[in-house]
Amino acid sequence: MTSISSIILLVLLLIVSIVLGSDPLNVDKEFVVKPEGKETVELVHQSLRCAITYEASGGSSETWAINIVDNGDGYMCMIGRPQPPSYILFKDITISFTNGKQSLHTAELMDNDGSLLIKDQFIIDDKHNVRPGRNWNKNLVLATLLL
């Protein structure tokens, strides 16, 4: 290969790596929520970790997804059912989102009706985990967490 060809190839590789490196972060993983059992599912990308631990009941298993994105102002984790509604009832649930020592600061949870759950239905505990509140109705279709 001539030196000009080598230089052109290196420049092209550099351009491709810059273009690919400038894409915003968007990683995801599908998982199956199974009734009757306690499970933990996590998505880890470098120092980012989004996890859900749950105990569920309901009809049959459902496909859910967990996704971490860079929204330009920070990172966001979304956990939900891609095709609502959900027939799963979450008897117990813990959701966390961390980036090293940084923990979530905002959480929004949505039910099958598309309504945001109000603050007595879930809490953010001292360890920055989302947990059921005193009026938890066990219905969840989407959780959005922000760092």
Buried (B, 14 or more C-beta within 10 A) or exposed (E): EEEEEEEEEEEEEEEEEEEEEEEEEEBEBEBEBBBEEEEEBEBEBEEBBBBBBBBBEBEEEBEBBBBBBBEEEEBBBBBBBEEBEBEBBBBEBBBBBBBEEBBBEEBBBBBBEEEEBEEEBBBBEEEBBBBBBEEBEBBBBBBBBBB
